[in-house]
Amino acid sequence: MIETHTRTIGRHAYNVTQLKAKQGNAVLVRLAKVAGPPLAALFAGGDRNQVDALDRISLDGLGAALSSFASVLSETDLDWLCVTFADCTTVETEPGAVKPLRGIFDLHFAGAYLDLFEWLAFCLEVNYADFFGALVARAKAATPARPIPIPLS
């Protein structure tokens, strides 16, 4: 069943409705192609048995990920993602006034890029939280237990 979730970002409340399955698949494939190489660079190295992502990020990995992301992300990809999610978003521009985001997108996010990227992250969460949450849970369950070091003194 398609759900709608609401979150306040900055000064506005956004209502994001989940994409239908075919459109969600298209977004997921495009995201994987764009975000896959940077994520691989971000988590390269470190302890392969460590599932907690934040414990595996190094400054070198972060630099490589940002460089990789900049080289693969195109204006077309970002515009397509914004248009796709703007089509399933309404925004409360002032108390009681809710408008489709698609019609006001350009002016609404002008000079508000942090809000724009927080909104995009929220759209991804609304559409893929169950998928990514399940992947993380399965990875954690599959991670072999680490031996507890025993001091020899």
C-alpha positions in Angstrom: 0.0 0.0 0.0 1.3 3.4 -0.9 1.9 5.6 2.1 2.5 9.4 2.6 4.9 10.6 5.3 5.3 14.2 6.6 8.4 15.9 7.9 9.3 19.5 8.7 12.5 20.6 7.1 13.6 24.2 7.6 10.4 26.3 7.8 8.2 24.0 5.7 6.3 20.7 6.2 6.7 18.2 3.3 4.3 15.4 2.5 6.0 12.7 0.4 4.0 9.9 -1.1 5.8 6.7 -2.0 6.5 6.0 -5.6 4.8 3.1 -7.4 7.0 0.0 -7.7 8.2 0.5 -11.3 9.2 4.1 -10.7 10.8 3.2 -7.4 12.8 0.5 -9.3 14.0 3.1 -11.8 15.1 5.4 -9.0 16.9 2.6 -7.2 18.8 1.5 -10.3 19.9 5.0 -11.1 20.9 5.7 -7.5 22.9 2.5 -7.4 24.8 3.5 -10.6 25.6 6.9 -9.2 26.1 6.2 -5.5 27.6 2.7 -5.8 31.2 3.8 -6.6 31.4 6.6 -4.0 30.0 4.3 -1.3 32.5 1.6 -2.2 35.3 4.2 -1.9 33.9 5.5 1.4 33.9 2.1 3.1 37.1 0.8 1.4 39.6 -0.7 3.7 39.1 -1.2 7.4 37.8 -4.3 9.1 35.7 -6.3 6.7 33.8 -7.8 9.7 32.7 -4.4 10.9 29.1 -3.7 9.9 28.7 -0.4 11.7 29.4 2.0 8.8 30.6 4.9 10.9 33.3 2.8 12.4 34.8 2.2 8.9 34.9 5.7 7.5 38.3 7.3 7.2 39.2 10.8 6.0 41.0 9.2 3.0 37.8 7.2 2.3 35.6 10.3 2.6 37.9 12.2 0.2 37.8 9.4 -2.3 34.0 9.1 -2.0 33.5 12.8 -2.6 35.8 12.7 -5.6 34.1 9.7 -7.0 30.6 11.2 -6.4 31.6 14.4 -8.1 32.8 12.5 -11.1 29.7 10.4 -11.6 26.9 12.7 -10.6 25.5 14.7 -13.5 23.1 17.6 -13.6 20.8 15.4 -15.5 20.7 12.7 -12.8 20.1 15.3 -10.0 17.4 17.1 -12.0 15.7 13.8 -12.8 15.7 12.8 -9.1 14.4 16.1 -8.0 11.6 16.1 -10.7 10.7 12.5 -9.8 10.3 13.2 -6.1 8.8 16.7 -6.6 5.9 14.9 -8.5 5.0 13.0 -5.3 5.5 15.8 -2.8 3.4 18.6 -1.5 4.7 21.4 0.7 3.0 23.7 3.2 4.3 27.0 2.1 2.4 28.9 4.8 0.0 27.7 7.5 -2.9 26.0 5.7 -1.5 26.5 2.2 -0.4 23.2 0.7 1.0 23.2 -2.9 2.4 20.6 -5.2 6.2 21.0 -5.0 6.6 20.4 -8.8 5.0 23.8 -9.6 7.2 25.8 -7.2 10.4 23.8 -7.0 12.8 26.3 -8.6 11.8 29.2 -6.5 11.1 27.2 -3.4 14.6 25.8 -3.0 16.5 28.8 -4.4 19.3 29.5 -1.9 18.1 26.6 0.3 20.3 23.8 -0.8 20.6 22.2 2.6 16.8 22.0 2.7 16.8 20.6 -0.8 19.2 17.8 0.1 17.4 17.1 3.4 14.2 16.8 1.4 15.8 14.4 -1.1 17.1 12.3 1.8 13.6 12.2 3.3 12.2 11.1 -0.1 14.7 8.2 -0.2 13.8 7.3 3.4 10.1 7.3 2.7 10.6 5.0 -0.3 13.5 2.7 0.7 13.7 2.6 4.5 12.4 -1.0 4.6 14.8 -2.1 1.9 18.0 -0.6 3.4 16.9 -1.4 6.9 16.5 -5.0 6.0 19.9 -5.1 4.3 21.7 -3.7 7.3 19.8 -6.1 9.7 20.8 -9.1 7.5 24.4 -7.9 7.3 24.6 -7.6 11.0 23.1 -11.0 11.5 25.5 -12.5 9.0 28.6 -10.9 10.6 30.6 -13.6 12.4 31.0 -13.0 16.2 34.3 -11.6 17.1 36.4 -13.4 19.7 36.7 -11.6 23.0 40.3 -10.9 23.7 41.5 -12.5 26.9 44.3 -10.7 28.7 47.2 -13.1 29.5 48.5 -11.6 32.7 
